[in-house]
Amino acid sequence: MQPERRTVAGSLLAVLEQILGAGVATGLTVAGRTDAGVHATGQVAHVDLPDAVWAATGPTLLRRLGGLLPGDVRVTALAEAPAEFDARFSATFRRYQYRVTDAPWGAEPLRRRDTLAWPRTLDVGLLNAAAAGLVGEHDFAAFCKRKENATTVREVTRLDWHRVAADGVLVATVQADAFCQAMVRSLVGAMLVAGDGRRPPEWPAAQLTRRERSSAVTVAPPHGLTLVEVGYPADPGALAARAAATRRLRVPAE
């Protein structure tokens, strides 16, 4: 939630308070903050409720949220979680997808809000060659907006591109244990200029030697990006250990 700015978290908490009363729902935590303009179809959040409130309102809460939330915010499922569950720190991975089209006519009208229109022809082989050098654990400082006392070391476990339709649409899938601010959009921006031939496919990975934000990397627009899935340990007994491990500050490998 941010003062004087409409956010998903703020909208959700406001409606929870409308249904349950002020201060009843506490500790609202989401799996990850998305940049302004980025979409999410797989966001996860947790909130603490008194047992009696959950017992009384749980069966009807999903429908009541659907009736009161603004049209661009939906809760699609509700469940009681173990006490050790933390939507943010218990997560094992986040998966994003970025949609872009190189069709000469641009994005289809019904998908213009989630698909970037790219003005040059993109080569899937070049895009995947550029992506290959970014997979693994690296210091992604060149692709992040650094925060004081925060690490930029992340492990990217999946990064690939494929065409999904004959109308020019390509989708990048990016998965990592976590992302720093603007990281996914910066990775996409670096790969796109390799995919259209303006940079060699080795160029994005070469930026990993930098220890500060690279001015040569252009951040891709936010509207093409969607958070599609957040993963958690299958064993509830592993939730607390995962949260503790996530909180530990990582440093670059020697």
Secondary structure, DSSP 8 states (H G I E B T S, - for coil): -BTTB--HHHHHHHHHHHHH-TTTSEEEEES----TT-EESS--EEEE--HHHHHHHHHHHHHHHHHHS-TT----------TT--TTTT-SEEEEEEEEE--TT-S-GGGTTT-EE-SS---HHHHHHHHHTT-EEEE-GGGS---TT---EEEEEEEEEEE-STTSEEEEEEEES---TTHHHHHHHHHHHHHTTSS-TTHHHHGGG-SS--TT-----GGGEEEEEEE--SSGGGHHHHHHHHHS------
